[in-house]
Amino acid sequence: DGSPRREEEIEPFSEMLVHNDISLLKVIIFKLNREDAFKRLTGRRICPNCGKIYNIYYNPPPEENACEGCDGELEQREDDKPEVVNKRINEFEQHTVPVIQYFKEKYLAKTMEIDALKPIDQILEIIWSQISEYLNVHKV
């Protein structure tokens, strides 16, 4: 997820920044290969009762297809089915990768790439350290 996602959204996004006197602090790119993205999406299972989210590859429930919190039967979202995920990834590669390339070139000094396979606490620490460094330097 991110914004803008398509090349035709770059200009309106840039105009919005100028119009609102906003400058980009960082361009954060989460790196994830196709296979891992596919597993993350197709492996996601959600408990319809309590909303707990599992992943059959990375964070499986203790009992197959059952929520440990409320014993609800886990469901797969329609947009997480393999055929839909392949289509979503193809669209990302076709439409969003050029946007990423544009931002990497235009904002090279502000661009940071993060391995999205790192644990979430490490990813948050990396991002927060960048924000903190900026705030300390600029005394905002």
N, C-alpha and C positions, 0 to 999 in steps of 0.2 A: 504494500500500500504506500501511497505517497501522492504528491501533487507537485507539478503537473504530471500526467501519465501519458499524454499524447503530444506529438509535435505541435499540433494546432492549438494546444493549451499554453505553450511556452510564452507567446507574445502577450495574451491577456494576463497571465501570471506576472510577467515582468512589469506590465503597465500597472497592475494592482500594487506591486511593491513600490514603484515610483510615486504613484498617486497618494499612497499612504505613508510615504517617507520611511519605508522599511528597508533595511539592508539585511542580507542573509548572514547569519552568524556562521553556520556550517551547512554544508551539503553532506548529508549522511547517506551512504550507500551500504545496504546490507547485502553481503555477498553470500549467495546460496546456489549451489549447482542444481541443475534440473532434477536429478534423481532425488536429492534430499527435499527439494520443494514438493515434488510429487508425493513422497512418503509423508511429509508433514500434513499435506492436505487430504490425501486419500486415507491416511491412518487416523484422522480425527474422528472421535466419537463423543457424543454429547448426551448427558443425562437430561431427558425432558422434564424430570421432576425437580431437580435441584440446580441444574445448569452446570454441573461439574464437567470439565473437559478432560479427555484422555487422548492418548495417541497410541495405537496398537504397536507401533514400532519403537517409540521413544519413552512413553509413559503409560504402559498398559495398565488396565485395571487389575486388581488382584484376582478377581474371578472374571473369566471371559464373558464379555458383553453385559456385565452387571456393575452398577455404580456401588462403590464401597461405602458411600455416605448414606444413601437411602434405598439401596438395592433395586433402583429403577433399571429398566432395560435400556441399554445405550443405543443411540441412533446415529446414523450417518446422514449428514445434510445432503440434499440433492446436488448442490454445487461442489461437493467433495467426492462425487463418483468419478472413477478413473477417466471416462470419456470427456466429462466436463472439465476436469482438471487439466487434461492434455490440451484442450481448447484454450483454457485460461492461460496456460504457460506459453502456448504458441502466440497468443495475442500479446502477452507481455514481451516476448522476444521481438515481435514485429513492431509494436507501437511504443513500448516503454524503454527498451534498450537504447534507441536513438536519443531519447530525452536524457537518459543517464549520461550518455556520451557528450551531449551538448553541455550539461552542467559540469561534467568533469573538466571539459576544455575551458569553459568560460570562467569557472570558479575554482581553478586548480588549487590555489593556495588555501581555499576554504573547504576543500573536499576531503572527507575521511571515509575510508572503506572499513567496514567491520565484518568479521567472520560471523555470520548469523548462526553458526553451529555452536558458538560459545554459550555457556550458561547465561541466562537472562541477567543474573546479578553482575556478571563480568561485563556484559554489554552496557548495562545501566551505569556501571562504574566508569567505563571508558567515556561514555557520553557526558556524564556529570563532570568528570575531570576536565573535559574540553570546555564546557560551559563555565565552570568555576575559574578556569584559567583566563577565559575571556573577561569575565566579570572583574577579576582581580586586576587585570591589565588596564581595563577601561573604567574601573571604579563606577560602575553603573548602579 
